[in-house]
Amino acid sequence: RFHTAIPDEWSATAAQPPPMDTDDEMRKIFSDMLGWRSGGFGPNNVPAELLTERMRVSHRAIEAARKVGAPTLNTFRRRFTSGYKDFKDMCGDDSETADILASLYRDIEDVELVVGCQFERCMQGGWGLPSSIGLAIVADAFVSIRQDRFYTKDFNARVYTDWGFRHAKTTVLADIINRHLGTETFRVDRNSGLEKLPNWEGPPSWERVVKFDARGFPVLKPEAVGGMG
Protein backbone atom coordinates (compact mmCIF):
# COMPACT_ATOMS: atom_id res chain seq x y z
CA ARG A 1 0.00 0.00 0.00
CA PHE A 2 2.91 2.33 0.66
CA HIS A 3 4.61 1.86 -2.72
CA THR A 4 2.88 5.00 -3.98
CA ALA A 5 4.80 7.03 -1.40
CA ILE A 6 8.21 6.20 -2.90
CA PRO A 7 9.83 9.55 -3.86
CA ASP A 8 11.15 10.02 -7.40
CA GLU A 9 14.73 10.28 -6.11
CA TRP A 10 14.48 6.74 -4.73
CA SER A 11 12.82 5.29 -7.83
CA ALA A 12 14.62 2.53 -9.71
CA THR A 13 14.03 4.49 -12.92
CA ALA A 14 15.59 7.67 -11.55
CA ALA A 15 18.43 9.09 -13.62
CA GLN A 16 20.85 8.12 -10.86
CA PRO A 17 19.32 6.28 -7.87
CA PRO A 18 21.17 7.17 -4.67
CA PRO A 19 23.87 4.63 -3.81
CA MET A 20 23.90 3.27 -0.25
CA ASP A 21 26.88 0.94 -0.07
CA THR A 22 29.01 2.95 2.35
CA ASP A 23 28.41 4.88 5.55
CA ASP A 24 29.10 8.16 3.74
CA GLU A 25 26.49 7.33 1.10
CA MET A 26 23.98 6.49 3.83
CA ARG A 27 24.77 9.79 5.52
CA LYS A 28 24.08 11.65 2.29
CA ILE A 29 20.70 9.92 1.92
CA PHE A 30 19.67 10.92 5.45
CA SER A 31 20.83 14.46 4.74
CA ASP A 32 19.09 14.77 1.37
CA MET A 33 15.84 12.96 2.13
CA LEU A 34 14.32 15.86 4.07
CA GLY A 35 14.06 17.68 0.75
CA TRP A 36 12.44 14.79 -1.16
CA ARG A 37 8.73 14.90 -1.90
CA SER A 38 6.79 11.77 -1.04
CA GLY A 39 4.40 10.33 -3.59
CA GLY A 40 0.70 10.63 -2.79
CA PHE A 41 -1.49 7.76 -1.64
CA GLY A 42 -4.33 6.70 -3.87
CA PRO A 43 -4.98 4.91 -7.17
CA ASN A 44 -2.89 5.18 -10.35
CA ASN A 45 0.27 6.25 -8.53
CA VAL A 46 2.37 3.08 -8.12
CA PRO A 47 5.86 3.66 -9.61
CA ALA A 48 5.97 2.34 -13.16
CA GLU A 49 8.98 0.09 -12.52
CA LEU A 50 6.93 -1.89 -9.99
CA LEU A 51 4.36 -2.72 -12.67
CA THR A 52 6.75 -4.27 -15.18
CA GLU A 53 6.35 -7.93 -16.15
CA ARG A 54 9.30 -8.89 -13.94
CA MET A 55 8.03 -7.07 -10.84
CA ARG A 56 4.21 -6.97 -11.08
CA VAL A 57 3.97 -5.87 -7.43
CA SER A 58 0.26 -5.03 -7.53
CA HIS A 59 -0.63 -8.25 -9.34
CA ARG A 60 1.40 -10.39 -6.98
CA ALA A 61 -0.16 -8.71 -3.95
CA ILE A 62 -3.65 -9.63 -5.17
CA GLU A 63 -2.58 -13.18 -6.01
CA ALA A 64 -0.91 -13.65 -2.61
CA ALA A 65 -3.97 -12.29 -0.76
CA ARG A 66 -6.26 -14.71 -2.59
CA LYS A 67 -3.92 -17.61 -1.92
CA VAL A 68 -3.86 -17.06 1.86
CA GLY A 69 -7.56 -16.24 2.05
CA ALA A 70 -7.31 -12.59 3.04
CA PRO A 71 -10.67 -11.03 4.00
CA THR A 72 -12.50 -8.53 1.84
CA LEU A 73 -12.07 -4.86 2.65
CA ASN A 74 -15.43 -4.55 4.45
CA THR A 75 -14.89 -7.75 6.43
CA PHE A 76 -11.56 -6.37 7.58
CA ARG A 77 -13.04 -2.97 8.44
CA ARG A 78 -15.83 -4.44 10.56
CA ARG A 79 -13.22 -5.73 13.02
CA PHE A 80 -12.68 -2.15 14.22
CA THR A 81 -15.16 0.15 12.44
CA SER A 82 -18.08 0.03 10.00
CA GLY A 83 -17.96 -1.18 6.40
CA TYR A 84 -18.49 1.02 3.36
CA LYS A 85 -22.08 1.31 2.09
CA ASP A 86 -21.20 1.55 -1.61
CA PHE A 87 -18.41 2.46 -4.02
CA LYS A 88 -19.05 6.19 -3.70
CA ASP A 89 -18.85 5.95 0.09
CA MET A 90 -15.54 4.15 -0.28
CA CYS A 91 -14.02 6.63 -2.72
CA GLY A 92 -15.51 9.84 -1.33
CA ASP A 93 -15.93 12.48 -4.02
CA ASP A 94 -13.75 10.57 -6.49
CA SER A 95 -16.55 9.41 -8.78
CA GLU A 96 -14.14 8.34 -11.54
CA THR A 97 -12.41 5.86 -9.23
CA ALA A 98 -15.77 4.66 -7.89
CA ASP A 99 -16.91 3.93 -11.46
CA ILE A 100 -13.73 1.92 -12.15
CA LEU A 101 -14.32 -0.20 -9.05
CA ALA A 102 -17.96 -0.73 -10.02
CA SER A 103 -16.79 -2.10 -13.37
CA LEU A 104 -14.50 -4.59 -11.62
CA TYR A 105 -16.68 -5.77 -8.72
CA ARG A 106 -20.40 -6.54 -8.63
CA ASP A 107 -20.87 -5.22 -5.10
CA ILE A 108 -18.95 -3.23 -2.47
CA GLU A 109 -18.84 -6.41 -0.35
CA ASP A 110 -16.75 -8.11 -3.06
CA VAL A 111 -13.88 -5.57 -3.04
CA GLU A 112 -10.69 -7.32 -2.00
CA LEU A 113 -8.56 -5.98 0.84
CA VAL A 114 -5.42 -5.21 -1.14
CA VAL A 115 -7.41 -3.46 -3.87
CA GLY A 116 -9.64 -1.56 -1.47
CA CYS A 117 -6.72 -0.22 0.55
CA GLN A 118 -5.27 1.19 -2.66
CA PHE A 119 -8.49 2.80 -3.87
CA GLU A 120 -10.29 3.98 -0.73
CA ARG A 121 -10.50 7.56 0.50
CA CYS A 122 -8.01 8.86 3.01
CA MET A 123 -8.59 9.57 6.68
CA GLN A 124 -10.10 12.96 7.38
CA GLY A 125 -8.02 15.66 9.01
CA GLY A 126 -5.10 15.77 6.58
CA TRP A 127 -3.45 12.50 7.62
CA GLY A 128 -3.08 11.37 4.01
CA LEU A 129 -3.31 7.70 5.02
CA PRO A 130 -6.00 5.45 3.53
CA SER A 131 -8.91 5.14 5.95
CA SER A 132 -8.72 1.41 6.75
CA ILE A 133 -4.93 1.24 7.03
CA GLY A 134 -4.79 4.48 9.00
CA LEU A 135 -7.37 3.31 11.52
CA ALA A 136 -5.69 -0.11 11.78
CA ILE A 137 -2.29 1.50 12.45
CA VAL A 138 -3.73 3.73 15.17
CA ALA A 139 -5.62 0.82 16.75
CA ASP A 140 -2.56 -1.44 16.63
CA ALA A 141 -0.37 1.26 18.18
CA PHE A 142 -2.75 1.76 21.10
CA VAL A 143 -3.14 -1.99 21.68
CA SER A 144 0.62 -2.55 21.51
CA ILE A 145 1.25 0.14 24.10
CA ARG A 146 -1.59 -0.99 26.36
CA GLN A 147 -0.49 -4.64 26.36
CA ASP A 148 3.26 -4.04 26.73
CA ARG A 149 4.12 -3.79 30.43
CA PHE A 150 7.36 -1.96 29.59
CA TYR A 151 5.19 0.90 28.28
CA THR A 152 2.74 0.82 31.18
CA LYS A 153 3.18 -0.48 34.75
CA ASP A 154 6.89 -1.23 34.32
CA PHE A 155 7.78 2.03 32.56
CA ASN A 156 9.64 3.48 35.53
CA ALA A 157 13.15 4.07 36.87
CA ARG A 158 13.00 1.02 39.15
CA VAL A 159 12.79 -1.31 36.13
CA TYR A 160 14.77 0.73 33.60
CA THR A 161 17.31 2.26 36.05
CA ASP A 162 17.51 6.04 36.34
CA TRP A 163 19.76 6.32 33.30
CA GLY A 164 17.69 3.92 31.16
CA PHE A 165 14.40 5.59 32.10
CA ARG A 166 15.74 9.02 31.18
CA HIS A 167 17.27 7.60 27.99
CA ALA A 168 13.96 5.97 26.93
CA LYS A 169 12.00 9.16 27.49
CA THR A 170 14.33 11.49 25.63
CA THR A 171 15.73 9.47 22.69
CA VAL A 172 14.36 10.40 19.23
CA LEU A 173 15.05 9.00 15.75
CA ALA A 174 17.76 11.60 15.07
CA ASP A 175 19.66 10.33 18.13
CA ILE A 176 19.64 6.77 16.79
CA ILE A 177 20.88 7.89 13.36
CA ASN A 178 23.63 10.00 14.91
CA ARG A 179 24.63 7.17 17.21
CA HIS A 180 25.28 4.86 14.24
CA LEU A 181 26.29 7.24 11.43
CA GLY A 182 27.22 10.48 13.15
CA THR A 183 30.70 11.97 12.73
CA GLU A 184 32.32 15.31 13.47
CA THR A 185 31.11 16.58 10.09
CA PHE A 186 27.75 14.79 9.82
CA ARG A 187 24.90 14.87 12.29
CA VAL A 188 21.12 14.95 11.83
CA ASP A 189 19.55 17.98 13.48
CA ARG A 190 17.72 16.67 16.53
CA ASN A 191 15.03 19.31 16.03
CA SER A 192 14.67 18.79 12.27
CA GLY A 193 11.12 18.69 10.97
CA LEU A 194 8.96 19.80 8.06
CA GLU A 195 9.32 23.43 9.10
CA LYS A 196 13.07 23.15 8.43
CA LEU A 197 12.67 22.19 4.75
CA PRO A 198 14.15 24.75 2.33
CA ASN A 199 11.56 26.99 0.64
CA TRP A 200 8.66 25.42 2.57
CA GLU A 201 6.35 28.08 3.94
CA GLY A 202 4.68 25.81 6.44
CA PRO A 203 1.12 24.44 6.60
CA PRO A 204 -1.86 26.71 5.98
CA SER A 205 -3.39 28.26 9.07
CA TRP A 206 -6.61 26.63 10.31
CA GLU A 207 -8.57 29.78 9.42
CA ARG A 208 -7.82 29.09 5.76
CA VAL A 209 -8.98 25.45 5.76
CA VAL A 210 -12.58 24.98 4.61
CA LYS A 211 -12.59 21.16 4.70
CA PHE A 212 -10.54 18.13 3.68
CA ASP A 213 -11.15 16.37 0.38
CA ALA A 214 -11.65 12.63 -0.12
CA ARG A 215 -7.90 12.09 -0.35
CA GLY A 216 -7.20 13.92 2.91
CA PHE A 217 -5.82 17.13 1.41
CA PRO A 218 -6.96 20.50 2.84
CA VAL A 219 -9.34 22.56 0.72
CA LEU A 220 -8.49 26.23 1.24
CA LYS A 221 -10.50 29.38 0.85
CA PRO A 222 -10.19 30.81 -2.70
CA GLU A 223 -7.95 33.68 -1.63
CA ALA A 224 -5.58 31.39 0.26
CA VAL A 225 -2.89 30.09 -2.08
CA GLY A 226 0.31 30.37 -0.01
CA GLY A 227 1.57 28.86 3.21
CA MET A 228 1.12 30.28 6.67
CA GLY A 229 0.22 33.94 6.75
N, C-alpha and C positions, 0 to 999 in steps of 0.2 A: 504493500500500500504506500510505502514511503519512497518508492523509486521516482515518483514524480518530483520529489523535492531535491533530487541530485542537481547541484549547480552546474552551469555550463563548463566552468573551469575544471570540474572533476570528471566530465564526460569522457568516455573512451574515444569519442570522435572529435574531441577538442584538438586544436592545431598542435598543441604540445601539452599533453596531460602532465600534471605535476609529478615529478619523480619522488619516491619516498623510500629510498634504499639506505640512506645514511641519516644520522642524527641531525646533521645540518639541514638536510632536505625536509625532514619532519618539522624542524623548527620554522622553516620558511612557510610550510603549509599552515601551521598554527598562526603565524604572523599575518599571512595573506587572507586567511579564510574569513576574517571579520569583514572584509570588503566584498565577499562573494554574495550574490543574490541567490536565494533558494528558489527552486522551482515551485509552482503553486500546486496544491492538491486539487484533485478533480479529474474528470475524464479527458481523454485525448491529450495527455501531457506526459506520457511515459517516454523517456529518451529513446530515440529511434534505434540506437544500437542494441537495446534490450528487446527489440521486436524482430530482429533478424532471424533467419531460419535456424542458425546455430544456437541462438540464445532463447528466443521465444519465451521470455519470462512470464508474460501474462497468460499465455496458453498453458504453460506448465503448471502455473499456480492453480488454474481451474481444474486441470487434469488431476493434480495431486489432491485437491480438496474433494473431488468426487471419489477418488480411490479410497480415501480414509473415512469417507462418510461425514464430511463437515456439514453442519446444519445450514439451513437457509438463513438469509439475513434476518428475517422477522423472528424466526425461532431463536436465533442468537440474541436478538434485542430483548425479547420477552424475559430473558433471565435477569435483566436489571432495569428495564424500562418498557415502554409500549412499542408495539410494532407499527409500521407505516400503514396507512389506510389505502393508499393507491400510489401510482407512479409519480403523480404530481406532488403528493405529500413527501415522497422520498427525495425528490429533486428540487423542491422549493419552487422558485420562479423560473427555473431552467426548463422551459417547456420542450425545447429541442432535444435535450437529453432524455426527458421523460418519454418522448415519442420513440426514441431509439430503443429504450428499454421495453416499451410496449410492443415493439416489433419483434423482440427477441424472446419475451416471456409472456405466457398467456395471462398470468395473474401476478400481483405483487407478492403473493405467498410463494411463488416459484423462484424468485430472484435468489441466486446463490450468494453465499457470504462473500467470497472473494470479489465477485462482480459488484455486489451492492456497496461494499466498502470503498470501491473505486468511483462509483457513480453518485453516491448519496450527497446530500447537502452537508455543509459544515456546521459545526457547533455555533450557536449564536454568541455574540459578545466579542468577535474578532479573534477567536482562538485559531482559526484556520484549519483545525483538525476535522476530519469527517466525523459526523455525529456519533455513530456507533463505536468507532475506535476511540474517539476522544472520551466518551463516557466510560468505556471499558478500562482505559488507562487510569482515569481518575479513581474509579471504583477499586481497581487492583492496587493502586498506590495506598489508598486508605486502609484496605484490608491487610496489606503487607505490613504497614506500620502498626496497626492495631494488634496483629497476631504475633509480632516479633517482640519478645520481652526485652531485647536490647534497645528497643525504641520506646518502651513504655516503663514498666515497673523497675527494670534493671538499668535504665538510662540514668546513671548517677555516678558520683565520684567514688563511691565505695566499691562498685563493680569495675569501673573503667580506670581507677586511680585518678588523682587530681590532674596529672598531666594528660592522661588519655581522655578524660572527660572534657577538658578545655580544648584539646586538639580536635575531638569529634565535633564540638560545637562551633568551631571557628574555621575549619578547613573548607575551602571551596575548590572548584575545578581548576582554577588557575594555579593554586598551590600544588596540586598533583602534577600538572604539566611542568611547572618550574622545578619540582623535586626530581623529575626524571630527565628533563631536557634542558633545564636552565643552565646558563653559563654567565660569565661576567658581562658578555655582550648581548645575550638573549634572555629575556624574561617576559612572560605574559603579564600585562597589567592586571593586578588583582581586582581592580575596580572597573575593568573593561566591560562594556555593554553596548547596546544599540546606539545609545546617545553619543558614543565615542566614534562612530563610523564617520569617515570623511564625507563632507557634503550632504549629510543627512540632517534634515531640519527638525527631526523629532516627530512624534505622532501628533495627529490633529487634536486640538483641545476638545473636551466633551461637548462644549457648547456648539461645536460645528457638526457633530455627528447626529444625523437624523434617524438612522437605523442601520442595521447590518443586513447585507444581501444574503442570498441563499448559500453563497460560498464563504460567508464569514467576513467579507470585507466591509469596512465602514462606508456608508453612503453619506456624503457631506452636503451641506447646504450649497446651493449654486454658486454663491460668491466665495466659497472656501475652496481654494485650489492649492494652497501651499501647506507648509507644516504648521508648527505651533506658532501662534501669533501673540 
